Amino acid sequence: MKLSALLVTLSSIAAFAQDAAQPEQPSALASFLPLILLFVVMWLFFIRPKQKEMKQMDEMRKQLKKGDKVMTAAGIIGTIASMEENLITLRTGTSTIEFEKAAILRVINNDTSAKVEEKK
């Protein structure tokens, strides 16, 4: 009898020691929390500002009109001679060049530069 009681006691102690030695498994949320935080930080610092910038660029391109002085993404500065839906003809000196509307980087009107100087 004493031997069987000793074996039962040893087996229960071994089972208890095994349970104590194994760390608890983290929950699914805790394991994905760093990944979720990384995505939130990327959205706040990279994606959201880029979306705002793209909206501003689209709005600027919608407000273009004939006679505006603009600069293209290639660095060419000219005056808008004519506009179609997505095609703009720029007059640069004595030549004319056609660009897509998406190639216009910014508007360089004299009244715009005066407003910028007033804000400073």
ABEGO torsion letter per residue (X at the ends): XAAAAAAAAAAAAAAAAAAAABBBBBBAAAAAAAAAAAAAAAAAAAAAAAAAAAAAAAAAAAABBBGBBBBBAAGBBBBBABBBAABBBBBBEABBBBBBAAABABBBBAAAAAAAAAAX
